[in-house]
Amino acid sequence: MNQMMPQTDRLQAESAAPKRPLLQIQGLKKRFGQFEVLKSVDLQVEEGKVTFLIGPSGGGKSTLLRCMNFLERPSGGTIVFDGLTLCREEGRFTCAPESSLKKIRARMPMVFQHFNLFSHRTVLENVIEGPVFVQRRNRAEAISDAEDILRRVGLYDWRDRYPGQLSGGQKQRVAIARAVAMRPDIILFDEPTSALDPELVAGVLDTIKSLADEGRTMVVVTHEMTFARRLADTVHFVCDGVIAESGTPAQVFDAPKSERLKNFMGSILR
C-alpha cells in the first residue's frame, strides 16, 4: 500500500530538490546578414547568482546579452525565462509576440555603457519612468521607491538635477537605480564602466557589488577582470561566437584549460 509522505519529510525533499534555472538558453544563434555572431550558445543563469561574460572585443558578449531580453532578436535557438518559452527552434524558429517580450524586458532591464538617460528629465524622473509608464504603478509609490533607491546609491541629493549636471559615474549610478526601480528578476550590465574615466569606476563597481550583496541576479559583460574575480559566481569566456570555457573565477582565471583562454588571460595580464 502506498502511503503519503509525512509533511516534514515532503518539505525537506522539496527544499533539497534542485531549483530550475531562472534563465535557460540552448543553441542560441544570431546572424547579421551572412555574419554569424553567435553560434549555438548554451547558458544557464541561476537565481540569486552573479554571472560574468568575459572575452575579446567582437567575440559576441554584448550580442549574447542583448539577445537575452530581445533587444536583439535571436536567429535561432531556445530561450526559457522563469518557465516561459520566449523563443524556440523546433523545425522552424519562432518567438513570443512583441507584447509578451516587452513585459519580459521590464523584468530583465539592461544598464548600458553610455547610460541612455533622458537628458530633458531629472534624475528622479528618469528613475520613475519605467515603473510609472511601463509597469503602470502608482506614481506616489514609484517616487517613494525611487527616492529610497537613490539614497542607497548616494544620489538622493541630486534627484532634481538633470543628467547634464552629473559626472559619468553619477549618470551610471542613476542608470543602475533606474534598473533597480523596475523590481527586476535579472539585471543585465553591458560593460557598465567602459565609458568612464578611471577615477569614476570604483563608485559604479561598489554600487554593483552592493546589489550582489543583496542577492540580486545579475549578468555582467565586463573587461574589469579583478572585479569579475571578486564578485562572480560563474564566469563564461565568450569568443568567436561561442562560450569556449566556463567555471568559477578560480577555475577560469587561475586554471584555464583552453589555449584560447590562456592566450586571452596572458594578453590582459601583460
C-alpha positions as CSV (number, residue, x, y, z in Angstrom):
1,M,0.0,0.0,0.0
2,N,1.3,3.4,-0.9
3,Q,1.5,5.8,2.0
4,M,1.6,9.6,1.8
5,M,4.9,11.1,2.7
6,P,4.8,12.9,6.1
7,Q,4.7,16.7,5.6
8,T,8.0,17.4,7.3
9,D,9.8,14.9,5.0
10,R,7.9,16.2,2.0
11,L,9.1,19.8,2.8
12,Q,12.6,18.6,3.3
13,A,12.5,16.8,-0.1
14,E,11.2,19.9,-1.8
15,S,13.9,22.1,-0.3
16,A,16.6,19.6,-1.3
17,A,15.3,19.5,-4.9
18,P,17.5,21.5,-7.4
19,K,16.0,24.8,-8.4
20,R,15.1,25.4,-12.0
21,P,17.5,28.0,-13.6
22,L,15.8,31.4,-13.9
23,L,17.1,31.8,-17.5
24,Q,17.9,28.8,-19.8
25,I,19.5,29.3,-23.2
26,Q,20.1,26.4,-25.7
27,G,21.6,26.5,-29.1
28,L,21.3,30.3,-29.4
29,K,22.3,31.8,-32.7
30,K,22.4,35.3,-34.0
31,R,23.3,36.4,-37.6
32,F,23.7,39.9,-39.0
33,G,23.3,39.2,-42.7
34,Q,25.7,36.4,-43.6
35,F,27.8,37.0,-40.5
36,E,27.1,34.6,-37.7
37,V,27.9,36.4,-34.4
38,L,26.5,33.7,-32.0
39,K,27.0,30.0,-33.0
40,S,24.8,27.8,-30.9
41,V,25.4,29.1,-27.3
42,D,24.2,27.2,-24.2
43,L,23.9,29.1,-21.0
44,Q,22.0,28.9,-17.7
45,V,21.6,31.7,-15.1
46,E,20.7,30.7,-11.6
47,E,18.5,32.8,-9.4
48,G,20.5,35.0,-6.9
49,K,23.8,34.4,-8.7
50,V,26.1,36.8,-10.5
51,T,27.3,35.7,-13.9
52,F,30.1,37.4,-15.8
53,L,30.8,37.2,-19.5
54,I,34.4,38.0,-20.4
55,G,36.3,37.7,-23.6
56,P,37.9,39.6,-26.5
57,S,36.1,42.5,-28.2
58,G,33.9,41.3,-31.1
59,G,33.6,37.8,-29.6
60,G,29.8,38.0,-29.1
61,K,29.5,39.0,-25.4
62,S,27.2,42.1,-25.8
63,T,25.2,40.4,-28.6
64,L,24.5,37.5,-26.3
65,L,23.5,39.9,-23.5
66,R,21.1,41.8,-25.8
67,C,19.6,38.6,-27.1
68,M,18.7,37.6,-23.5
69,N,16.0,40.3,-23.3
70,F,15.3,40.5,-27.0
71,L,16.9,44.0,-27.6
72,E,18.4,41.9,-30.4
73,R,16.1,39.2,-31.8
74,P,17.9,35.8,-32.0
75,S,18.2,34.0,-35.3
76,G,17.7,30.6,-33.7
77,G,17.7,28.5,-30.5
78,T,15.6,28.4,-27.4
79,I,15.3,30.8,-24.5
80,V,13.2,30.0,-21.4
81,F,12.8,32.6,-18.7
82,D,11.1,31.8,-15.4
83,G,9.4,28.9,-17.1
84,L,8.1,31.0,-20.1
85,T,9.4,30.0,-23.5
86,L,10.4,33.2,-25.3
87,C,11.7,31.6,-28.5
88,R,12.2,28.1,-29.7
89,E,13.6,26.2,-32.7
90,E,11.5,23.1,-33.5
91,G,11.5,22.7,-37.2
92,R,11.3,26.4,-37.6
93,F,12.3,29.3,-35.3
94,T,9.5,31.2,-33.6
95,C,9.4,34.0,-31.0
96,A,6.8,35.1,-28.5
97,P,4.8,38.2,-29.6
98,E,6.4,41.6,-29.0
99,S,3.7,42.4,-26.4
100,S,5.0,39.5,-24.3
101,L,8.6,40.3,-24.9
102,K,8.1,43.9,-23.8
103,K,6.8,42.6,-20.4
104,I,9.8,40.3,-20.1
105,R,12.2,43.2,-20.9
106,A,10.8,45.1,-17.9
107,R,11.7,42.1,-15.7
108,M,15.2,42.0,-17.2
109,P,16.4,45.6,-17.7
110,M,19.8,46.5,-19.1
111,V,22.4,49.0,-17.9
112,F,24.2,50.3,-20.9
113,Q,27.7,51.6,-21.5
114,H,26.6,55.1,-22.3
115,F,23.8,55.4,-19.7
116,N,20.9,56.1,-22.1
117,L,19.3,58.6,-19.7
118,F,16.6,61.1,-20.8
119,S,18.5,64.4,-20.9
120,H,15.4,66.5,-20.5
121,R,14.2,64.7,-17.4
122,T,15.6,65.0,-13.8
123,V,17.3,62.1,-12.0
124,L,14.1,61.3,-10.2
125,E,12.0,61.4,-13.4
126,N,14.5,59.1,-15.1
127,V,14.2,56.6,-12.3
128,I,10.4,56.5,-12.1
129,E,9.9,56.4,-15.9
130,G,9.7,52.6,-16.2
131,P,7.6,52.0,-13.1
132,V,5.1,54.6,-14.0
133,F,4.8,54.5,-17.7
134,V,5.7,50.8,-18.4
135,Q,4.5,49.0,-15.3
136,R,1.7,51.4,-14.6
137,R,2.5,51.6,-10.9
138,N,1.1,54.3,-8.7
139,R,3.2,57.5,-9.1
140,A,3.5,58.3,-5.4
141,E,4.6,54.7,-4.7
142,A,7.1,54.9,-7.6
143,I,8.6,58.2,-6.3
144,S,8.9,56.8,-2.8
145,D,10.7,53.7,-4.1
146,A,12.9,55.8,-6.4
147,E,14.0,58.1,-3.5
148,D,14.9,55.1,-1.4
149,I,17.0,53.6,-4.2
150,L,18.7,57.0,-4.8
151,R,19.6,57.2,-1.2
152,R,21.2,53.7,-1.4
153,V,23.3,54.7,-4.5
154,G,24.3,58.0,-2.9
155,L,22.3,60.3,-5.2
156,Y,19.3,61.4,-3.2
157,D,20.5,65.0,-3.0
158,W,20.9,65.0,-6.8
159,R,17.3,63.8,-7.5
160,D,16.2,67.2,-9.0
161,R,19.3,67.6,-11.2
162,Y,19.5,66.8,-14.9
163,P,21.9,64.3,-16.5
164,G,23.9,67.1,-18.0
165,Q,24.8,68.3,-14.5
166,L,26.2,64.8,-13.4
167,S,29.5,63.2,-13.8
168,G,29.8,60.0,-15.9
169,G,29.9,57.9,-12.7
170,Q,26.8,59.6,-11.3
171,K,25.0,59.0,-14.6
172,Q,25.8,55.3,-14.5
173,R,24.6,55.1,-10.9
174,V,21.3,56.7,-12.0
175,A,21.0,54.1,-14.8
176,I,21.5,51.4,-12.2
177,A,18.9,53.0,-9.9
178,R,16.5,53.1,-12.9
179,A,17.0,49.3,-13.5
180,V,16.5,48.5,-9.8
181,A,13.3,50.6,-9.7
182,M,11.7,48.1,-12.1
183,R,11.9,45.4,-9.4
184,P,13.6,43.1,-11.9
185,D,14.2,39.4,-11.8
186,I,17.6,39.9,-13.5
187,I,19.7,43.0,-14.2
188,L,21.9,42.9,-17.3
189,F,25.0,45.1,-17.4
190,D,26.8,45.8,-20.7
191,E,30.3,47.0,-19.9
192,P,29.0,49.5,-17.3
193,T,32.4,51.1,-16.7
194,S,33.9,51.2,-20.2
195,A,32.8,54.8,-20.9
196,L,34.0,56.1,-17.5
197,D,37.2,57.9,-16.6
198,P,39.3,55.6,-14.3
199,E,38.7,57.6,-11.2
200,L,34.9,57.2,-11.6
201,V,34.9,53.4,-12.0
202,A,35.2,52.5,-8.3
203,G,31.9,54.1,-7.3
204,V,30.0,52.2,-10.0
205,L,31.6,48.9,-9.1
206,D,30.8,49.5,-5.5
207,T,27.2,50.0,-6.4
208,I,27.1,46.8,-8.4
209,K,28.7,44.9,-5.5
210,S,26.0,46.2,-3.1
211,L,23.4,44.7,-5.4
212,A,25.2,41.4,-5.4
213,D,25.3,41.6,-1.6
214,E,21.5,41.9,-1.7
215,G,21.3,38.6,-3.5
216,R,20.2,40.0,-6.8
217,T,20.5,38.0,-10.0
218,M,22.9,39.7,-12.5
219,V,24.6,39.1,-15.8
220,V,27.6,41.4,-16.4
221,V,29.7,41.9,-19.5
222,T,33.0,43.5,-18.4
223,H,36.7,43.9,-19.1
224,E,37.2,44.5,-15.3
225,M,38.9,41.2,-14.6
226,T,39.7,41.9,-10.9
227,F,36.1,42.8,-10.3
228,A,34.9,39.7,-12.1
229,R,37.2,37.5,-10.0
230,R,35.9,39.1,-6.8
231,L,32.2,39.1,-7.5
232,A,31.3,36.4,-9.9
233,D,29.7,33.1,-9.0
234,T,30.2,31.9,-12.6
235,V,32.4,33.2,-15.4
236,H,31.9,32.4,-19.1
237,F,34.6,33.1,-21.6
238,V,33.0,34.1,-24.9
239,C,35.0,34.2,-28.1
240,D,34.3,33.6,-31.8
241,G,30.5,33.4,-31.1
242,V,30.7,30.5,-28.6
243,I,31.2,30.0,-24.9
244,A,34.6,28.5,-25.0
245,E,35.0,27.8,-21.3
246,S,33.1,28.3,-18.1
247,G,33.7,27.9,-14.4
248,T,34.2,29.5,-11.1
249,P,36.6,32.6,-11.0
250,A,39.3,30.4,-9.7
251,Q,38.9,27.8,-12.5
252,V,38.7,30.4,-15.3
253,F,41.4,32.9,-14.0
254,D,43.8,30.6,-12.3
255,A,43.5,27.3,-14.2
256,P,42.3,28.0,-17.8
257,K,42.0,24.8,-19.9
258,S,41.8,26.0,-23.5
259,E,44.7,27.6,-25.3
260,R,42.4,30.4,-26.4
261,L,41.6,31.4,-22.8
262,K,45.2,31.0,-21.8
263,N,46.2,33.4,-24.5
264,F,43.4,35.9,-23.6
265,M,44.4,35.9,-19.9
266,G,48.1,36.3,-20.9
267,S,47.2,39.3,-23.1
268,I,45.3,41.2,-20.4
269,L,47.9,40.5,-17.7
270,R,50.8,41.8,-19.8
